[in-house]
Amino acid sequence: MSDPETMNPTTDDFAALFEDSFAGSQMTEGRVVPATVVEIENDFVLVDVGLKTEGRIPVREFSLDDKQPEVGGIVEVYLERIENALGDAVLSRDKARREEAWNRLEQQYAEKEVVKGAIVGRVKGGFTVDLGGANAFLPGSQVDIRPIRDVGPLMGQEQPFAILKMDRPRGNIVVSRRAVLEESRAEQRAEIVGNMAEGEKRRGVVKNITDYGAFVDLGGIDGLLHVTDMSWKRVSHPSQVVEVGQEVEVQIIKINPDTQRISLGMKQLMSDPWDGVAAKYPVGAKLNGRVTNITDYGAFVELEDGVEGLIHVSEMSWTKKNLHPGKIISSSQEVEVMVLDVDPEKRRISLGLKQTMNNPWEAFILESPVGSDVEGEVRGITEFGMFIGLGPDLDGMVHINDIDWNRSGEEAIQDYNKGDVVKARVLDVDVDKERISLGIKQLGSDPVASADIRRNKTVTCTVTEIASGGIEVSFGDEGQEINAFIRKSDLSRDRAEQRPERFAVGDKVDALVTNFDKASRRVGLSVKALEIQEEKEAVQQYGSADSGASLGDILGAALKGDNEE
């Protein structure tokens, strides 16, 4: 007979048996476990995971599976809870698929593999992508290489994506379609560029036009056709030469292997107009051209298609020195120019505009040679002289030392004002330096040159100024006075009388001419030398040291003789 305790187990015994059954199954909540499909109802799939009760999973959770569940088949499910309030196991196919997806994506992310997914929804700032069970965020900037207005055609289509960031605890995945496209494009570009060579001719289609050039599609890769390589002639804007959609023939000028940038040219397929330009445009030749561009420093003139020369602002006018080139010539104007210099290597031609016109300084010297007299208005007064107008464009310069023979330039220039009409004499014309030198004092004769001045001649002077080192005097006829300076040491033979202050302005003084330099107009005078000369003459006339007469007697006799005369 059976043991009554064995036949009637207690509640504790049932609890122990229940725990043992679960321990043997090694079931843990929050894990993916295999399950056997027991039955398929209309809306649910009944599965057995080895627990006390079976679990029910909605049929819709299996809709994304490649293979639909079958009775007796094995499926992976996620065990959320071993038993709920109703005693049922809580299972999920969606969460199992998500766990599978995370495991797979983490491995692909670690190995930097491209993953497959489909854009399934739109959210703020981007889109939601289904990566086969796990949802990821696709920023709007990462959809394509270029901004896309309509993403509709991409929705629901399986496409490759690159995982930029993964955070499993937070359930965040950020992906990029653009990164995959750029990588693919880079591979394609590398392959295409590898089949190209510098100097090669290619046909392409103008894809886009900018201010600095045009992008040409060469069949999977774009090249830049810079505006300076479109034509040998000056091009203001690329749209003057090409248009979008136009098929063009270009030459590959340069390939950058690092950046895979391709520089293209069209003008390189044409003959270079600069070939033989030195022979075509010799220095000194006069040509006609059209003004194409005006700058602060000059103007460019087109001599033929692709060949331009520069008229520097200094070569535009003989007389207009401080005007902007636009004040002298205008854009598109036809002008005659002279070739001044040609540098084929630097592709530069220097042109002159004023050289095709009469040089006004050459014309002036023909009309008014050196020595002739001219008349003009005082246009300007400076510290070094006056500028006299000699027509609408020319000025002559009267230096401050050429205003008056006798007075200092600083004093003489005070007699003139701007606007005064004066006469002057042409002293020099320097055509190369574009200078005309005039003189006013040369209209009259030089009093020094015309005066009877010779060494040892006695002259009577008038004191004009008293200085510490001597006295200023003048002598000669009225209006032809000659100025001179008698030094302090020459004022008297007697040292005590060598005092300038013993003289007064207006005093008459006799002096001897001791030196005369006609070129520099300098006259040397000395009262002392006159006294010595008179003494010698008196000694010779009235006695000598051997006669026994004293010097005082001799001078007294000389003075008496002068008085009697």
C-alpha positions in Angstrom: 0.0 0.0 0.0 1.3 3.4 -0.9 2.6 5.8 1.6 -0.2 8.3 2.4 2.3 11.2 2.3 3.4 10.1 -1.1 -0.2 9.9 -2.4 -1.0 13.3 -1.1 1.8 15.8 -1.8 1.8 19.1 -0.1 1.8 22.6 -1.6 5.5 23.0 -1.0 6.1 19.8 -2.9 4.2 21.2 -6.0 6.2 24.4 -5.8 9.5 22.5 -5.8 8.4 20.4 -8.7 7.4 23.6 -10.7 10.8 25.2 -10.0 12.6 22.0 -11.0 10.8 21.9 -14.3 11.8 25.5 -15.1 15.4 25.0 -14.0 15.7 22.0 -16.3 14.4 24.1 -19.3 17.0 26.9 -18.6 14.4 29.5 -19.5 15.4 33.2 -19.0 13.2 36.2 -19.7 14.6 38.7 -22.2 16.2 36.2 -24.5 15.5 34.7 -27.9 14.5 31.0 -27.6 13.5 28.4 -30.2 9.8 27.5 -30.3 7.8 24.7 -32.0 4.7 25.7 -33.9 1.8 23.7 -32.4 -1.2 25.3 -34.2 -2.0 28.2 -36.5 -5.3 29.9 -35.9 -6.8 32.8 -37.9 -5.0 35.6 -36.0 -2.5 33.8 -33.8 0.3 31.2 -34.0 0.4 28.8 -31.0 4.0 27.8 -30.1 5.6 25.6 -27.5 8.8 26.8 -25.8 9.0 24.0 -23.2 7.1 25.9 -20.5 4.1 24.8 -18.5 1.9 26.7 -20.9 2.0 27.5 -24.6 2.4 31.0 -26.1 0.2 32.8 -28.5 1.9 35.2 -31.1 -0.1 37.4 -33.6 0.2 36.2 -37.2 1.1 39.7 -38.4 4.4 39.4 -36.6 5.4 36.7 -39.0 4.5 38.8 -42.1 8.1 40.0 -42.6 9.6 36.6 -42.5 10.8 35.0 -45.7 9.3 31.7 -44.7 5.8 31.6 -43.0 5.4 29.3 -40.0 4.1 25.8 -40.4 2.8 23.3 -37.8 5.7 21.4 -36.4 8.2 24.0 -37.7 10.8 25.7 -35.4 10.7 29.5 -35.1 12.8 31.9 -33.0 10.8 34.0 -30.5 11.6 36.5 -27.8 10.6 35.5 -24.3 9.3 38.6 -22.6 7.7 36.9 -19.6 7.5 33.2 -18.5 4.0 33.7 -17.2 1.6 36.6 -17.1 -1.5 37.1 -14.9 -3.4 34.6 -16.9 -0.7 32.0 -16.6 0.4 32.3 -20.3 3.9 32.8 -21.6 4.4 36.2 -23.2 6.3 35.8 -26.5 7.2 38.1 -29.5 8.4 37.3 -33.0 9.0 41.0 -33.8 11.3 41.4 -30.8 13.1 38.2 -31.7 13.6 39.5 -35.2 14.9 42.8 -33.8 17.4 41.0 -31.6 18.6 39.0 -34.6 18.9 42.2 -36.6 20.9 44.0 -33.9 23.3 41.0 -33.5 23.8 40.9 -37.3 24.1 44.7 -37.7 26.6 45.0 -34.8 28.8 42.5 -36.6 28.4 44.2 -39.9 29.2 47.6 -38.3 32.3 46.2 -36.7 33.4 44.9 -40.1 32.4 48.2 -41.8 30.1 46.3 -44.2 27.2 47.8 -46.2 23.8 46.8 -44.9 20.5 46.4 -46.8 17.4 48.3 -45.8 14.3 50.2 -47.0 13.0 53.7 -46.3 9.7 53.1 -44.6 8.7 56.5 -43.1 9.4 60.2 -42.8 10.3 61.8 -39.4 11.6 65.2 -38.4 15.0 65.8 -40.0 15.0 62.7 -42.1 13.5 59.2 -42.6 13.0 55.9 -40.9 14.8 52.9 -42.5 14.0 49.2 -41.8 17.2 47.2 -41.6 15.5 43.8 -41.5 14.0 44.0 -38.1 15.8 47.1 -36.6 14.8 50.6 -37.4 17.4 53.3 -38.2 17.4 57.0 -38.7 18.5 58.4 -42.1 19.3 62.2 -41.9 17.9 64.2 -44.8 21.5 65.3 -45.8 22.5 61.6 -46.1 19.9 60.5 -48.6 21.9 61.4 -51.8 25.0 63.1 -53.0 22.9 66.0 -54.2 19.7 67.3 -52.5 16.6 65.4 -53.6 13.2 67.2 -53.6 11.0 64.0 -54.0 12.0 60.9 -52.0 8.9 59.1 -53.1 10.5 56.8 -55.7 13.0 55.6 -53.0 10.3 54.6 -50.4 10.0 50.9 -49.8 12.9 50.0 -52.1 15.6 47.9 -50.7 18.9 49.8 -50.9 22.4 49.7 -49.5 23.2 51.8 -46.5 26.3 52.5 -44.4 26.0 52.5 -40.6 27.4 55.7 -39.2 26.6 55.2 -35.5 25.1 52.4 -33.3 23.9 52.7 -29.6 22.3 49.4 -28.6 21.3 50.5 -25.0 19.4 53.4 -26.4 18.3 51.6 -29.5 19.7 54.2 -31.9 21.1 53.5 -35.3 22.1 56.2 -37.8 22.7 55.3 -41.4 23.7 57.0 -44.7 22.8 56.2 -48.3 25.0 59.1 -49.5 28.2 57.5 -48.1 27.6 54.3 -50.1 26.9 56.4 -53.3 30.0 58.4 -52.8 32.2 55.3 -52.2 30.7 53.7 -55.3 31.1 56.9 -57.3 34.7 57.2 -56.1 35.4 53.7 -57.3 33.8 54.5 -60.6 35.7 57.7 -60.9 39.0 56.0 -60.1 38.3 53.4 -62.8 37.3 56.1 -65.4 40.2 58.4 -64.5 42.6 55.4 -64.8 41.6 55.1 -68.4 42.3 58.8 -69.2 45.5 60.5 -70.1 46.6 64.2 -70.2 46.5 65.6 -73.7 43.7 63.2 -74.8 40.7 64.5 -76.7 37.3 63.7 -75.4 33.7 64.5 -76.2 31.4 65.5 -73.4 28.1 67.3 -72.6 28.0 70.6 -70.7 26.3 69.8 -67.4 26.5 73.1 -65.5 27.7 76.6 -66.0 29.2 78.9 -63.4 30.9 82.3 -63.4 34.3 80.7 -63.6 33.7 78.0 -66.1 31.6 75.0 -67.1 31.4 71.4 -65.9 31.5 68.8 -68.7 30.2 65.2 -68.2 32.8 62.9 -69.8 30.7 59.8 -69.2 30.5 59.1 -65.5 32.9 61.8 -64.4 32.8 65.6 -64.6 35.7 67.8 -65.7 36.1 71.6 -65.3 36.4 73.7 -68.4 37.7 76.9 -67.0 36.7 80.2 -68.7 40.3 81.0 -69.5 40.6 77.7 -71.4 37.5 78.2 -73.5 38.9 80.5 -76.1 42.1 82.4 -77.0 40.1 85.6 -77.0 38.9 87.3 -73.8 35.6 85.7 -72.5 33.6 87.7 -70.0 31.3 84.8 -69.1 31.3 81.1 -70.0 27.7 81.4 -71.3 29.2 83.4 -74.2 30.9 80.2 -75.5 28.8 77.2 -74.3 25.4 76.3 -73.0 23.9 73.6 -70.8 23.3 70.4 -72.8 25.7 71.3 -75.6 28.1 68.6 -76.8 31.6 69.8 -76.9 35.0 68.5 -77.8 37.7 69.1 -75.2 41.2 68.2 -74.4 42.3 66.9 -71.0 44.8 69.4 -69.7 45.6 68.0 -66.3 44.5 65.1 -64.1 45.0 65.3 -60.3 45.4 61.7 -59.2 44.8 62.6 -55.5 41.6 64.5 -55.9 40.6 63.0 -59.3 39.9 66.4 -60.6 40.1 66.9 -64.3 40.9 70.2 -66.0 39.7 70.6 -69.6 40.4 73.0 -72.4 38.8 73.9 -75.7 41.2 76.5 -76.9 44.0 74.0 -76.9 42.4 72.3 -79.9 42.7 75.5 -81.9 45.8 77.1 -83.3 47.6 79.5 -81.0 47.3 83.1 -82.3 50.4 84.0 -80.4 52.6 81.9 -82.6 54.8 84.2 -84.7 53.3 87.3 -83.0 56.7 89.1 -82.8 57.0 89.0 -86.6 53.3 89.9 -87.1 53.4 92.9 -84.8 56.9 94.5 -84.9 57.9 97.3 -82.5 57.0 100.7 -84.0 54.2 99.3 -86.2 50.9 101.3 -86.1 47.7 99.1 -85.9 44.0 99.4 -85.4 42.3 97.6 -82.5 39.2 97.5 -80.3 39.2 98.4 -76.6 38.0 95.3 -74.8 38.6 96.2 -71.1 39.5 99.3 -69.1 41.2 99.1 -65.7 42.8 101.6 -63.3 46.2 101.1 -64.9 45.3 101.1 -68.6 43.2 99.5 -71.3 43.4 96.2 -73.2 43.1 96.4 -77.0 42.2 93.4 -79.1 44.4 93.2 -82.2 42.9 90.0 -83.4 41.0 87.0 -81.9 43.0 85.8 -79.0 45.7 88.6 -79.1 45.4 91.6 -76.9 47.8 94.3 -76.0 47.9 96.7 -73.0 48.0 100.5 -73.3 49.4 101.6 -70.0 47.9 104.8 -68.6 51.2 106.5 -69.0 51.1 105.8 -72.7 47.6 107.2 -73.4 48.2 111.0 -73.6 51.1 113.3 -73.8 49.6 115.8 -71.4 46.7 114.2 -69.4 48.7 112.5 -66.6 46.3 112.0 -63.7 43.1 111.0 -65.5 41.5 107.5 -65.3 41.9 105.6 -68.6 38.1 105.6 -68.9 38.2 109.4 -69.2 40.4 109.2 -72.3 39.0 106.2 -74.2 35.9 104.0 -73.9 35.1 100.3 -74.1 34.6 98.9 -77.6 36.1 102.0 -79.1 38.2 101.5 -82.2 41.7 103.1 -81.7 45.0 103.4 -83.5 48.0 102.2 -81.5 51.7 101.8 -81.8 53.5 98.6 -80.8 56.1 99.5 -78.1 57.2 96.1 -76.9 56.4 92.4 -77.6 57.1 89.5 -75.2 55.9 86.2 -76.8 57.0 84.1 -73.8 54.9 86.1 -71.4 52.2 86.7 -74.1 52.4 90.4 -73.6 52.2 93.3 -76.0 52.8 96.9 -74.9 50.9 99.5 -76.9 51.0 103.2 -77.0 48.1 105.6 -77.9 49.9 108.9 -77.6 52.6 107.8 -80.0 50.1 107.9 -82.8 49.6 111.6 -82.1 51.9 114.6 -82.5 54.2 115.2 -79.6 53.3 118.7 -78.3 56.8 119.3 -77.1 58.2 118.6 -80.5 55.6 120.9 -82.1 56.4 123.6 -79.5 60.1 123.6 -80.2 59.4 123.9 -83.9 57.2 126.9 -83.4 59.1 128.5 -80.5 62.8 127.5 -80.6 65.2 128.3 -77.8 65.8 132.0 -77.5 62.3 133.0 -78.7 59.8 135.0 -76.6 56.4 133.6 -75.5 53.5 134.9 -73.5 51.2 133.0 -71.1 49.2 133.0 -68.0 50.6 132.2 -64.6 49.0 128.8 -63.8 50.8 128.1 -60.6 53.3 129.5 -58.1 55.5 127.2 -56.0 58.5 127.7 -53.7 60.9 126.9 -56.6 59.2 129.0 -59.4 56.2 129.7 -61.6 54.3 127.6 -64.2 53.3 129.6 -67.3 50.6 128.2 -69.6 51.8 127.8 -73.2 48.5 126.7 -74.7 45.7 124.3 -73.6 48.0 121.4 -72.7 51.6 122.7 -72.1 53.2 124.5 -69.3 56.6 126.2 -69.1 58.6 126.6 -65.9 60.3 129.8 -64.8 62.8 128.9 -62.1 62.9 131.2 -59.1 66.5 132.2 -60.1 65.4 133.3 -63.6 62.9 136.0 -62.5 65.2 139.0 -61.8 68.9 139.8 -62.3 69.4 141.8 -59.2 66.8 140.7 -56.6 66.6 137.4 -54.9 64.1 134.9 -56.3 62.1 134.9 -53.1 61.7 138.6 -53.3 61.1 138.9 -57.0 58.4 136.2 -57.1 56.3 138.3 -54.7 55.5 140.6 -57.7 53.5 137.8 -59.5 50.0 136.3 -58.9 48.2 133.4 -60.3 46.3 134.5 -63.5 48.8 137.2 -64.4 49.8 137.3 -68.1 53.6 137.5 -68.4 56.2 137.4 -71.1 59.2 135.0 -70.9 62.0 133.7 -73.0 62.4 130.0 -74.0 65.7 128.8 -72.4 65.5 125.0 -73.0 63.1 122.4 -74.3 63.7 118.7 -73.2 61.4 116.6 -75.4 62.2 113.3 -73.6 61.6 114.7 -70.1 58.7 116.8 -71.4 60.0 120.0 -69.9 60.1 123.6 -71.1 62.4 126.0 -69.2 61.5 129.7 -69.4 63.2 132.9 -68.0 61.8 136.4 -67.4 65.0 138.2 -66.5 66.5 137.0 -69.8 64.1 139.4 -71.6 66.5 142.2 -70.4 70.3 142.4 -70.6 72.4 141.2 -67.7 73.7 144.4 -66.0 76.9 142.5 -65.0 77.6 141.4 -68.5 77.0 144.9 -70.0 78.8 146.9 -67.2 82.4 148.1 -67.5 83.8 146.1 -64.7 87.4 145.2 -64.5 89.9 144.3 -61.9 91.6 147.2 -59.9 88.9 149.6 -61.1 87.5 152.0 -58.4 83.7 152.1 -58.1 81.4 154.2 -56.0 78.9 152.1 -54.1 75.8 152.7 -52.1 75.3 150.8 -48.9 72.0 148.8 -49.1 72.3 146.6 -46.0 74.4 146.2 -42.8 75.3 142.7 -41.8 77.6 141.3 -39.0 80.1 140.0 -41.5 80.2 143.1 -43.8 78.0 145.4 -45.8 75.7 144.9 -48.9 76.4 147.5 -51.6 75.2 148.3 -55.1 76.8 150.3 -57.9 76.2 151.1 -61.6 73.6 153.0 -63.6 70.1 153.3 -62.4 68.0 150.3 -63.3 71.2 148.3 -64.1 72.6 148.2 -60.5 75.0 145.5 -59.6 74.9 144.0 -56.1 78.0 143.0 -54.2 79.2 142.3 -50.7 82.2 143.8 -48.9 83.5 141.6 -46.1 84.3 143.0 -42.7 88.0 142.5 -43.2 87.9 144.6 -46.4 86.2 147.6 -44.9 89.4 149.3 -43.9 93.2 148.9 -43.6 92.9 150.0 -40.0 91.6 147.0 -37.9 89.8 149.4 -35.6 87.8 150.7 -38.5 86.7 147.3 -39.8 83.3 147.7 -38.1 80.2 147.4 -40.4 78.1 149.4 -37.9 80.1 152.5 -38.6 78.2 152.6 -42.0 74.6 153.4 -42.6 72.2 152.4 -45.4 72.5 155.0 -48.1 76.2 155.9 -47.4 78.5 156.3 -50.4 81.6 154.2 -50.3 84.5 153.9 -52.8 85.9 150.4 -53.2 88.4 148.6 -55.5 87.3 145.7 -57.7 89.4 142.9 -56.6 87.8 140.0 -58.4 85.2 139.6 -61.2 83.7 136.2 -62.3 81.4 136.9 -65.3 80.0 133.4 -65.4 78.9 133.4 -61.8 78.1 137.2 -61.8 80.2 137.7 -58.7 82.1 140.9 -58.1 84.7 141.2 -55.3 85.1 144.7 -53.7 87.5 146.0 -51.1 87.8 149.4 -49.4 91.0 148.2 -47.8 92.6 147.3 -51.2 91.7 150.8 -52.4 93.4 152.4 -49.4 96.6 150.4 -50.0 96.5 151.3 -53.7 96.1 155.0 -53.1 99.0 154.8 -50.6 101.3 153.2 -53.1 100.4 155.9 -55.7 101.0 158.7 -53.2 104.4 157.3 -52.3 105.4 157.0 -56.0 104.2 160.6 -56.7 105.3 162.6 -53.7 108.3 160.9 -52.3 109.9 157.7 -51.0 111.2 156.4 -47.8 114.7 157.4 -48.9 113.8 161.2 -49.2 113.6 161.6 -45.5 109.9 162.7 -45.6 107.5 160.9 -43.3 104.5 158.9 -44.5 102.3 161.6 -43.0 104.1 164.3 -45.0 103.7 162.3 -48.2 100.0 161.7 -47.6 99.5 165.4 -46.6 101.1 166.5 -49.8 99.0 164.1 -51.8 95.8 165.4 -50.1 96.9 169.1 -50.7 97.5 168.3 -54.3 94.1 166.8 -54.7 92.5 169.8 -53.1 94.3 172.2 -55.4 93.2 170.2 -58.4 
